[in-house]
Amino acid sequence: MDKNTLLIKKPDTADWCELLSWFTNQEQFTQWAGPNLSIPQSATQLKSQLTANNVVNCAFTYNDKLAGFGQFTTKPTHIHLSRLAVSPSLRGKGLGKALVMALLTQANRTFRAKPASLFVYQNNKAALRCYEALGFTQTALPDWASAAPGCLFMVRPYNC
């Protein structure tokens, strides 16, 4: 797969349906979405759960198929990335790094350039390796954040 041919766009109905199919149980969904959301019954419910003020949803496509998904928003001191996922059929090919970098580029175009932050469950070893390889390091929680048990808060300096 040529990571340079990934396209970023606003998710459409088909993307929300495909994204929902990537999670077959509540444990997988919580690992991705966090502890405050239950696995929805429909793509419409998923879109409703994930659409909030100042949160930008991004679908990443490859050959007109959903390859990944991520969100970003701005916090007082960071651009915050969330709900990053790669299609199960494309995992293990280094696509996660390309998605994170594309999301950071998009976020820095939308918001003033800042360091980036994200949460990751410490048992999500593949995601943790991906983020560390991109310069994210574990750090203390800022005042504006709270973490679920087992979650790490990671920050990457701007222009790392």
N, CA, C and O atoms as a DFTB+ gen file, in Angstrom:
640 C
 N C O
     1  1       0.840      -1.185       0.000
     2  2       0.000       0.000       0.000
     3  2       0.879       1.240       0.000
     4  3       1.807       1.356       0.800
     5  1       0.583       2.148      -0.889
     6  2       1.294       3.419      -0.941
     7  2       0.581       4.405      -0.029
     8  3      -0.518       4.863      -0.339
     9  1       1.209       4.732       1.096
    10  2       0.585       5.612       2.077
    11  2       0.372       7.022       1.541
    12  3      -0.398       7.791       2.116
    13  1       1.042       7.370       0.447
    14  2       0.892       8.694      -0.149
    15  2      -0.417       8.839      -0.917
    16  3      -0.774       9.951      -1.307
    17  1      -1.134       7.754      -1.141
    18  2      -2.398       7.833      -1.875
    19  2      -3.606       7.845      -0.946
    20  3      -4.738       7.683      -1.402
    21  1      -3.381       8.034       0.344
    22  2      -4.489       8.174       1.287
    23  2      -5.145       9.537       1.075
    24  3      -4.459      10.547       0.913
    25  1      -6.446       9.556       1.078
    26  2      -7.197      10.805       0.986
    27  2      -7.918      11.033       2.301
    28  3      -8.388      10.087       2.933
    29  1      -8.003      12.283       2.711
    30  2      -8.703      12.636       3.940
    31  2      -9.964      13.390       3.568
    32  3      -9.948      14.249       2.686
    33  1     -11.062      13.066       4.246
    34  2     -12.336      13.711       3.949
    35  2     -13.240      13.649       5.171
    36  3     -12.943      12.963       6.149
    37  1     -14.338      14.371       5.098
    38  2     -15.367      14.289       6.119
    39  2     -16.092      12.954       5.937
    40  3     -16.459      12.613       4.813
    41  1     -16.308      12.192       7.009
    42  2     -16.963      10.894       6.844
    43  2     -18.383      11.035       6.287
    44  3     -19.139      11.918       6.692
    45  1     -18.726      10.146       5.351
    46  2     -20.090      10.098       4.833
    47  2     -20.813       8.901       5.450
    48  3     -20.233       8.190       6.270
    49  1     -22.052       8.671       5.074
    50  2     -22.856       7.602       5.667
    51  2     -22.192       6.241       5.518
    52  3     -22.181       5.451       6.462
    53  1     -21.642       5.961       4.354
    54  2     -20.975       4.674       4.134
    55  2     -19.763       4.522       5.046
    56  3     -19.491       3.424       5.531
    57  1     -19.028       5.613       5.287
    58  2     -17.864       5.560       6.179
    59  2     -18.285       5.236       7.609
    60  3     -17.646       4.417       8.270
    61  1     -19.350       5.867       8.092
    62  2     -19.827       5.594       9.444
    63  2     -20.251       4.132       9.578
    64  3     -19.987       3.503      10.602
    65  1     -20.902       3.594       8.559
    66  2     -21.315       2.179       8.572
    67  2     -20.092       1.265       8.623
    68  3     -20.049       0.324       9.415
    69  1     -19.106       1.539       7.785
    70  2     -17.893       0.728       7.751
    71  2     -17.148       0.819       9.072
    72  3     -16.698      -0.198       9.601
    73  1     -17.014       2.012       9.605
    74  2     -16.317       2.209      10.873
    75  2     -16.976       1.390      11.979
    76  3     -16.284       0.731      12.756
    77  1     -18.274       1.424      12.055
    78  2     -19.000       0.671      13.079
    79  2     -18.716      -0.828      12.962
    80  3     -18.663      -1.526      13.974
    81  1     -18.536      -1.323      11.748
    82  2     -18.295      -2.763      11.549
    83  2     -16.924      -3.207      12.063
    84  3     -16.696      -4.406      12.225
    85  1     -16.013      -2.281      12.321
    86  2     -14.678      -2.625      12.800
    87  2     -14.666      -3.081      14.255
    88  3     -13.675      -3.650      14.715
    89  1     -15.748      -2.841      14.979
    90  2     -15.809      -3.152      16.413
    91  2     -16.929      -4.164      16.643
    92  3     -18.109      -3.859      16.464
    93  1     -16.535      -5.376      17.044
    94  2     -17.521      -6.452      17.154
    95  2     -18.033      -6.667      18.570
    96  3     -18.964      -7.444      18.782
    97  1     -17.427      -5.977      19.551
    98  2     -17.912      -6.114      20.920
    99  2     -17.596      -4.838      21.706
   100  3     -16.858      -3.970      21.241
   101  1     -18.173      -4.749      22.906
   102  2     -18.017      -3.541      23.716
   103  2     -16.572      -3.313      24.122
   104  3     -16.131      -2.165      24.192
   105  1     -15.825      -4.373      24.391
   106  2     -14.421      -4.213      24.783
   107  2     -13.602      -3.541      23.678
   108  3     -12.826      -2.626      23.952
   109  1     -13.771      -3.987      22.448
   110  2     -13.069      -3.361      21.319
   111  2     -13.506      -1.910      21.147
   112  3     -12.688      -1.024      20.903
   113  1     -14.798      -1.687      21.278
   114  2     -15.324      -0.331      21.108
   115  2     -14.780       0.599      22.193
   116  3     -14.399       1.732      21.899
   117  1     -14.741       0.136      23.433
   118  2     -14.221       0.948      24.539
   119  2     -12.742       1.241      24.349
   120  3     -12.287       2.349      24.633
   121  1     -11.985       0.255      23.868
   122  2     -10.547       0.459      23.610
   123  2     -10.361       1.618      22.636
   124  3      -9.386       2.363      22.734
   125  1     -11.284       1.770      21.705
   126  2     -11.199       2.820      20.693
   127  2     -11.879       4.118      21.133
   128  3     -11.290       5.193      21.028
   129  1     -13.112       4.019      21.623
   130  2     -13.933       5.208      21.872
   131  2     -13.841       5.743      23.291
   132  3     -14.242       6.876      23.557
   133  1     -13.312       4.930      24.206
   134  2     -13.251       5.350      25.594
   135  2     -14.401       4.775      26.406
   136  3     -15.334       4.193      25.851
   137  1     -14.333       4.939      27.716
   138  2     -15.276       4.274      28.612
   139  2     -16.661       4.904      28.695
   140  3     -17.570       4.307      29.273
   141  1     -16.840       6.083      28.137
   142  2     -18.115       6.783      28.301
   143  2     -19.135       6.507      27.216
   144  3     -20.252       7.020      27.280
   145  1     -18.778       5.708      26.220
   146  2     -19.693       5.415      25.124
   147  2     -19.978       3.924      25.042
   148  3     -19.096       3.098      25.276
   149  1     -21.209       3.591      24.710
   150  2     -21.589       2.204      24.458
   151  2     -21.627       1.982      22.963
   152  3     -21.887       2.904      22.190
   153  1     -21.365       0.751      22.565
   154  2     -21.384       0.445      21.144
   155  2     -22.785       0.745      20.600
   156  3     -23.775       0.218      21.106
   157  1     -22.862       1.581      19.583
   158  2     -24.178       1.983      19.075
   159  2     -24.802       0.892      18.208
   160  3     -24.124      -0.027      17.747
   161  1     -26.088       1.018      18.004
   162  2     -26.830       0.058      17.199
   163  2     -26.828       0.407      15.719
   164  3     -27.161      -0.428      14.878
   165  1     -26.454       1.632      15.405
   166  2     -26.483       2.046      13.997
   167  2     -25.389       3.067      13.718
   168  3     -24.835       3.682      14.629
   169  1     -25.099       3.227      12.452
   170  2     -24.122       4.230      12.037
   171  2     -24.611       5.634      12.384
   172  3     -23.804       6.503      12.715
   173  1     -25.897       5.861      12.314
   174  2     -26.469       7.159      12.668
   175  2     -26.205       7.470      14.140
   176  3     -25.862       8.600      14.491
   177  1     -26.365       6.464      14.996
   178  2     -26.078       6.664      16.419
   179  2     -24.593       6.922      16.646
   180  3     -24.222       7.758      17.469
   181  1     -23.741       6.199      15.912
   182  2     -22.298       6.406      16.045
   183  2     -21.936       7.835      15.672
   184  3     -21.209       8.506      16.404
   185  1     -22.436       8.297      14.547
   186  2     -22.165       9.672      14.111
   187  2     -22.645      10.662      15.166
   188  3     -21.946      11.629      15.468
   189  1     -23.813      10.434      15.721
   190  2     -24.363      11.327      16.736
   191  2     -23.474      11.347      17.986
   192  3     -23.241      12.407      18.568
   193  1     -22.982      10.175      18.393
   194  2     -22.122      10.095      19.577
   195  2     -20.795      10.825      19.367
   196  3     -20.244      11.403      20.304
   197  1     -20.289      10.796      18.140
   198  2     -18.946      11.314      17.885
   199  2     -18.919      12.720      17.301
   200  3     -17.844      13.256      17.029
   201  1     -20.066      13.311      17.110
   202  2     -20.126      14.666      16.575
   203  2     -20.373      15.626      17.725
   204  3     -21.434      15.614      18.349
   205  1     -19.384      16.450      17.990
   206  2     -19.474      17.416      19.081
   207  2     -18.919      18.747      18.606
   208  3     -18.247      18.833      17.579
   209  1     -19.215      19.771      19.372
   210  2     -18.692      21.097      19.037
   211  2     -17.169      21.065      19.009
   212  3     -16.529      20.507      19.900
   213  1     -16.612      21.661      17.992
   214  2     -15.171      21.855      17.880
   215  2     -14.378      20.557      17.682
   216  3     -13.150      20.577      17.768
   217  1     -15.054      19.430      17.419
   218  2     -14.371      18.182      17.117
   219  2     -14.478      17.946      15.613
   220  3     -15.567      18.015      15.042
   221  1     -13.350      17.670      14.985
   222  2     -13.313      17.424      13.553
   223  2     -13.125      15.925      13.326
   224  3     -12.137      15.340      13.770
   225  1     -14.083      15.312      12.632
   226  2     -14.017      13.897      12.271
   227  2     -13.366      13.776      10.902
   228  3     -13.698      14.520       9.980
   229  1     -12.438      12.836      10.775
   230  2     -11.726      12.637       9.510
   231  2     -11.758      11.175       9.100
   232  3     -11.411      10.287       9.878
   233  1     -12.176      10.944       7.881
   234  2     -12.120       9.609       7.285
   235  2     -10.931       9.583       6.334
   236  3     -10.705      10.530       5.580
   237  1     -10.182       8.503       6.377
   238  2      -9.047       8.312       5.480
   239  2      -9.412       7.198       4.511
   240  3      -9.749       6.089       4.926
   241  1      -9.343       7.496       3.229
   242  2      -9.723       6.497       2.236
   243  2      -8.523       6.101       1.382
   244  3      -7.588       6.874       1.176
   245  1      -8.589       4.885       0.903
   246  2      -7.593       4.331      -0.005
   247  2      -8.365       3.507      -1.026
   248  3      -9.102       2.594      -0.656
   249  1      -8.202       3.820      -2.298
   250  2      -8.972       3.150      -3.360
   251  2     -10.477       3.221      -3.087
   252  3     -11.198       2.241      -3.274
   253  1     -10.932       4.378      -2.647
   254  2     -12.348       4.643      -2.382
   255  2     -12.944       3.809      -1.255
   256  3     -14.165       3.694      -1.155
   257  1     -12.105       3.229      -0.408
   258  2     -12.592       2.460       0.745
   259  2     -12.023       3.067       2.009
   260  3     -10.909       3.590       2.015
   261  1     -12.797       2.992       3.083
   262  2     -12.358       3.541       4.356
   263  2     -11.143       2.760       4.860
   264  3     -11.213       1.545       5.043
   265  1     -10.045       3.454       5.080
   266  2      -8.806       2.841       5.561
   267  2      -8.539       3.203       7.018
   268  3      -7.869       2.457       7.732
   269  1      -9.061       4.344       7.458
   270  2      -8.820       4.779       8.820
   271  2      -9.742       5.910       9.214
   272  3     -10.459       6.472       8.386
   273  1      -9.710       6.230      10.493
   274  2     -10.570       7.271      11.045
   275  2      -9.819       7.924      12.192
   276  3      -9.034       7.271      12.880
   277  1     -10.058       9.209      12.397
   278  2      -9.510       9.919      13.542
   279  2     -10.240      11.224      13.765
   280  3     -10.937      11.727      12.884
   281  1     -10.069      11.760      14.958
   282  2     -10.660      13.042      15.328
   283  2      -9.575      13.952      15.878
   284  3      -8.529      13.497      16.340
   285  1      -9.851      15.250      15.818
   286  2      -8.994      16.201      16.523
   287  2      -9.829      17.372      16.988
   288  3     -10.881      17.684      16.431
   289  1      -9.326      18.005      18.022
   290  2      -9.927      19.210      18.566
   291  2      -8.806      20.017      19.199
   292  3      -7.673      19.544      19.294
   293  1      -9.112      21.210      19.625
   294  2      -8.105      22.018      20.298
   295  2      -8.431      22.070      21.784
   296  3      -9.588      22.173      22.192
   297  1      -7.380      21.997      22.568
   298  2      -7.453      22.126      24.022
   299  2      -6.621      23.346      24.392
   300  3      -5.963      23.919      23.523
   301  1      -6.630      23.760      25.653
   302  2      -5.890      24.983      26.012
   303  2      -4.414      24.970      25.613
   304  3      -3.870      26.008      25.236
   305  1      -3.770      23.825      25.691
   306  2      -2.338      23.794      25.411
   307  2      -1.951      22.838      24.292
   308  3      -0.772      22.745      23.953
   309  1      -2.914      22.124      23.708
   310  2      -2.599      21.071      22.750
   311  2      -3.645      20.979      21.644
   312  3      -4.782      21.423      21.803
   313  1      -3.242      20.402      20.540
   314  2      -4.192      19.824      19.585
   315  2      -4.380      18.399      20.076
   316  3      -3.404      17.664      20.225
   317  1      -5.596      18.007      20.324
   318  2      -5.840      16.682      20.896
   319  2      -6.405      15.737      19.843
   320  3      -7.438      16.014      19.234
   321  1      -5.715      14.616      19.636
   322  2      -6.158      13.584      18.714
   323  2      -6.954      12.536      19.491
   324  3      -6.661      12.249      20.652
   325  1      -7.951      11.982      18.841
   326  2      -8.752      10.964      19.525
   327  2      -9.367       9.998      18.521
   328  3      -9.463      10.267      17.323
   329  1      -9.772       8.873      19.066
   330  2     -10.493       7.831      18.323
   331  2      -9.828       7.493      16.991
   332  3     -10.452       7.521      15.931
   333  1      -8.553       7.176      17.086
   334  2      -7.769       6.799      15.913
   335  2      -7.958       5.314      15.651
   336  3      -7.844       4.499      16.567
   337  1      -8.246       4.963      14.410
   338  2      -8.450       3.554      14.056
   339  2      -8.009       3.309      12.621
   340  3      -8.141       4.168      11.749
   341  1      -7.480       2.108      12.405
   342  2      -7.118       1.639      11.073
   343  2      -8.013       0.447      10.764
   344  3      -8.293      -0.364      11.646
   345  1      -8.457       0.339       9.532
   346  2      -9.272      -0.794       9.107
   347  2      -8.605      -2.103       9.522
   348  3      -7.402      -2.263       9.319
   349  1      -9.353      -3.037      10.096
   350  2      -8.753      -4.320      10.491
   351  2      -8.006      -5.016       9.349
   352  3      -7.005      -5.690       9.593
   353  1      -8.468      -4.865       8.132
   354  2      -7.817      -5.528       7.000
   355  2      -6.492      -4.876       6.607
   356  3      -5.732      -5.442       5.821
   357  1      -6.208      -3.680       7.155
   358  2      -4.986      -2.954       6.796
   359  2      -4.010      -2.787       7.963
   360  3      -2.970      -2.147       7.815
   361  1      -4.341      -3.356       9.107
   362  2      -3.475      -3.201      10.284
   363  2      -2.164      -3.952      10.091
   364  3      -2.093      -4.948       9.370
   365  1      -1.128      -3.445      10.758
   366  2       0.176      -4.082      10.721
   367  2       1.015      -3.709       9.511
   368  3       2.049      -4.329       9.263
   369  1       0.591      -2.711       8.758
   370  2       1.304      -2.297       7.552
   371  2       1.911      -0.897       7.684
   372  3       2.364      -0.327       6.692
   373  1       1.923      -0.343       8.888
   374  2       2.488       0.988       9.091
   375  2       1.535       2.122       8.766
   376  3       1.925       3.289       8.768
   377  1       0.298       1.784       8.490
   378  2      -0.678       2.810       8.111
   379  2      -1.014       3.743       9.273
   380  3      -1.322       4.915       9.058
   381  1      -0.959       3.235      10.490
   382  2      -1.271       4.067      11.656
   383  2      -0.411       5.314      11.721
   384  3      -0.909       6.399      12.022
   385  1       0.875       5.169      11.440
   386  2       1.777       6.323      11.460
   387  2       1.376       7.341      10.399
   388  3       1.362       8.544      10.659
   389  1       1.054       6.858       9.212
   390  2       0.640       7.771       8.140
   391  2      -0.654       8.494       8.512
   392  3      -0.805       9.682       8.227
   393  1      -1.582       7.788       9.142
   394  2      -2.843       8.413       9.546
   395  2      -2.612       9.488      10.604
   396  3      -3.178      10.577      10.522
   397  1      -1.782       9.181      11.592
   398  2      -1.508      10.169      12.648
   399  2      -0.855      11.405      12.050
   400  3      -1.240      12.526      12.380
   401  1       0.119      11.217      11.182
   402  2       0.795      12.376      10.581
   403  2      -0.157      13.193       9.712
   404  3      -0.106      14.423       9.727
   405  1      -1.017      12.530       8.963
   406  2      -2.007      13.254       8.144
   407  2      -2.988      14.008       9.036
   408  3      -3.370      15.137       8.726
   409  1      -3.394      13.392      10.136
   410  2      -4.308      14.045      11.065
   411  2      -3.638      15.258      11.705
   412  3      -4.274      16.300      11.862
   413  1      -2.368      15.136      12.076
   414  2      -1.637      16.278      12.634
   415  2      -1.525      17.417      11.629
   416  3      -1.689      18.584      11.986
   417  1      -1.249      17.085      10.390
   418  2      -1.161      18.108       9.340
   419  2      -2.484      18.836       9.191
   420  3      -2.523      20.064       9.123
   421  1      -3.574      18.069       9.141
   422  2      -4.914      18.663       9.012
   423  2      -5.241      19.518      10.235
   424  3      -5.778      20.617      10.100
   425  1      -4.921      19.020      11.417
   426  2      -5.207      19.755      12.652
   427  2      -4.429      21.067      12.699
   428  3      -4.960      22.090      13.131
   429  1      -3.189      21.038      12.262
   430  2      -2.381      22.260      12.276
   431  2      -2.846      23.262      11.231
   432  3      -2.586      24.457      11.370
   433  1      -3.520      22.807      10.197
   434  2      -4.131      23.729       9.226
   435  2      -5.388      24.363       9.804
   436  3      -5.705      25.517       9.514
   437  1      -6.096      23.600      10.620
   438  2      -7.373      24.062      11.167
   439  2      -7.180      24.947      12.386
   440  3      -7.838      25.978      12.524
   441  1      -6.284      24.546      13.261
   442  2      -6.017      25.280      14.496
   443  2      -4.579      25.788      14.463
   444  3      -3.749      25.284      13.706
   445  1      -4.300      26.767      15.272
   446  2      -2.940      27.268      15.387
   447  2      -2.029      26.127      15.841
   448  3      -2.416      25.317      16.683
   449  1      -0.858      26.066      15.300
   450  2       0.079      24.990      15.613
   451  2       0.378      24.924      17.106
   452  3       0.717      25.929      17.730
   453  1       0.250      23.753      17.652
   454  2       0.508      23.489      19.059
   455  2       1.075      22.085      19.170
   456  3       1.055      21.324      18.202
   457  1       1.578      21.740      20.342
   458  2       1.912      20.336      20.554
   459  2       0.646      19.483      20.406
   460  3      -0.469      19.998      20.486
   461  1       0.826      18.205      20.196
   462  2      -0.312      17.287      20.053
   463  2      -0.382      16.371      21.266
   464  3       0.638      16.038      21.868
   465  1      -1.588      15.974      21.613
   466  2      -1.776      15.037      22.722
   467  2      -2.779      13.973      22.308
   468  3      -3.535      14.138      21.350
   469  1      -2.766      12.881      23.055
   470  2      -3.737      11.799      22.847
   471  2      -3.736      10.912      24.078
   472  3      -2.826      10.972      24.905
   473  1      -4.764      10.092      24.188
   474  2      -4.832       9.059      25.204
   475  2      -4.693       7.715      24.510
   476  3      -5.123       7.550      23.369
   477  1      -4.090       6.754      25.202
   478  2      -4.005       5.391      24.686
   479  2      -4.046       4.444      25.886
   480  3      -3.406       4.693      26.908
   481  1      -4.801       3.366      25.749
   482  2      -4.784       2.345      26.790
   483  2      -3.418       1.670      26.776
   484  3      -2.914       1.295      25.718
   485  1      -2.826       1.518      27.946
   486  2      -1.479       0.959      28.010
   487  2      -1.404      -0.475      27.521
   488  3      -0.313      -0.942      27.192
   489  1      -2.519      -1.196      27.460
   490  2      -2.493      -2.567      26.927
   491  2      -2.646      -2.603      25.405
   492  3      -2.625      -3.682      24.812
   493  1      -2.798      -1.446      24.768
   494  2      -2.882      -1.368      23.307
   495  2      -1.453      -1.184      22.782
   496  3      -1.055      -0.092      22.377
   497  1      -0.707      -2.273      22.803
   498  2       0.731      -2.225      22.519
   499  2       1.042      -1.722      21.113
   500  3       1.997      -0.967      20.933
   501  1       0.258      -2.125      20.110
   502  2       0.522      -1.681      18.733
   503  2       0.373      -0.165      18.620
   504  3       1.217       0.500      18.020
   505  1      -0.700       0.379      19.195
   506  2      -0.906       1.832      19.140
   507  2       0.185       2.556      19.921
   508  3       0.696       3.584      19.476
   509  1       0.537       2.022      21.074
   510  2       1.578       2.642      21.895
   511  2       2.908       2.711      21.138
   512  3       3.579       3.743      21.161
   513  1       3.290       1.625      20.471
   514  2       4.529       1.627      19.671
   515  2       4.452       2.650      18.539
   516  3       5.423       3.353      18.262
   517  1       3.301       2.729      17.895
   518  2       3.103       3.683      16.801
   519  2       3.310       5.110      17.306
   520  3       4.065       5.877      16.708
   521  1       2.655       5.460      18.385
   522  2       2.736       6.831      18.904
   523  2       4.150       7.157      19.389
   524  3       4.652       8.256      19.157
   525  1       4.783       6.203      20.060
   526  2       6.156       6.443      20.521
   527  2       7.104       6.643      19.335
   528  3       8.004       7.481      19.395
   529  1       6.906       5.881      18.265
   530  2       7.753       6.023      17.075
   531  2       7.590       7.401      16.430
   532  3       8.491       7.876      15.738
   533  1       6.449       8.036      16.658
   534  2       6.181       9.364      16.092
   535  2       6.568      10.493      17.044
   536  3       6.313      11.661      16.749
   537  1       7.180      10.162      18.179
   538  2       7.659      11.196      19.090
   539  2       6.738      11.521      20.250
   540  3       7.018      12.452      21.005
   541  1       5.647      10.787      20.417
   542  2       4.776      10.997      21.575
   543  2       5.427      10.362      22.798
   544  3       5.981       9.266      22.714
   545  1       5.358      11.050      23.929
   546  2       5.876      10.518      25.182
   547  2       4.823      10.662      26.270
   548  3       4.027      11.600      26.273
   549  1       4.842       9.713      27.188
   550  2       3.902       9.754      28.301
   551  2       4.241      10.933      29.193
   552  3       5.409      11.218      29.454
   553  1       3.203      11.613      29.657
   554  2       3.415      12.770      30.517
   555  2       2.259      12.874      31.509
   556  3       1.251      12.180      31.377
   557  1       2.414      13.737      32.493
   558  2       1.364      13.944      33.489
   559  2       0.147      14.593      32.844
   560  3       0.260      15.332      31.866
   561  1      -0.996      14.306      33.403
   562  2      -2.236      14.905      32.898
   563  2      -2.263      16.401      33.162
   564  3      -1.900      16.848      34.250
   565  1      -2.694      17.184      32.165
   566  2      -2.901      18.617      32.423
   567  2      -4.209      18.813      33.189
   568  3      -4.995      17.878      33.349
   569  1      -4.426      20.026      33.652
   570  2      -5.617      20.329      34.442
   571  2      -6.920      20.039      33.699
   572  3      -7.912      19.666      34.326
   573  1      -6.935      20.203      32.378
   574  2      -8.171      20.057      31.624
   575  2      -8.538      18.605      31.333
   576  3      -9.619      18.339      30.806
   577  1      -7.655      17.659      31.668
   578  2      -7.867      16.270      31.254
   579  2      -8.113      15.343      32.438
   580  3      -7.673      15.600      33.559
   581  1      -8.816      14.276      32.159
   582  2      -8.939      13.159      33.100
   583  2      -8.834      11.890      32.269
   584  3      -9.242      11.861      31.108
   585  1      -8.288      10.849      32.868
   586  2      -8.053       9.609      32.118
   587  2      -8.766       8.439      32.768
   588  3      -8.900       8.360      33.989
   589  1      -9.218       7.535      31.917
   590  2      -9.805       6.291      32.398
   591  2      -8.702       5.425      32.994
   592  3      -7.538       5.578      32.627
   593  1      -9.042       4.529      33.898
   594  2      -8.030       3.621      34.426
   595  2      -7.336       2.861      33.288
   596  3      -7.984       2.379      32.359
   597  1      -6.013       2.766      33.381
   598  2      -5.253       2.054      32.360
   599  2      -4.911       2.880      31.138
   600  3      -4.305       2.377      30.192
   601  1      -5.301       4.156      31.154
   602  2      -5.034       5.045      30.012
   603  2      -3.803       5.888      30.283
   604  3      -3.578       6.353      31.401
   605  1      -3.016       6.073      29.245
   606  2      -1.849       6.946      29.315
   607  2      -2.145       8.227      28.544
   608  3      -2.842       8.200      27.529
   609  1      -1.616       9.344      29.026
   610  2      -1.700      10.613      28.327
   611  2      -0.345      10.848      27.687
   612  3       0.680      10.804      28.366
   613  1      -0.333      11.096      26.385
   614  2       0.926      11.269      25.644
   615  2       0.913      12.598      24.909
   616  3      -0.135      13.067      24.465
   617  1       2.093      13.200      24.788
   618  2       2.242      14.494      24.137
   619  2       3.395      14.393      23.145
   620  3       4.384      13.698      23.374
   621  1       3.235      15.106      22.042
   622  2       4.271      15.205      21.024
   623  2       4.514      16.693      20.764
   624  3       3.574      17.419      20.443
   625  1       5.756      17.156      20.898
   626  2       6.018      18.571      20.642
   627  2       5.679      18.932      19.203
   628  3       5.741      18.084      18.313
   629  1       5.325      20.182      18.981
   630  2       5.079      20.637      17.618
   631  2       6.394      20.559      16.857
   632  3       7.457      20.872      17.393
   633  1       6.308      20.139      15.599
   634  2       7.474      19.989      14.715
   635  2       8.487      18.971      15.228
   636  3       9.692      19.130      15.036
   637  1       7.995      17.946      15.871
   638  2       8.870      16.877      16.352
   639  2       9.422      16.094      15.173
   640  3      10.184      15.146      15.364
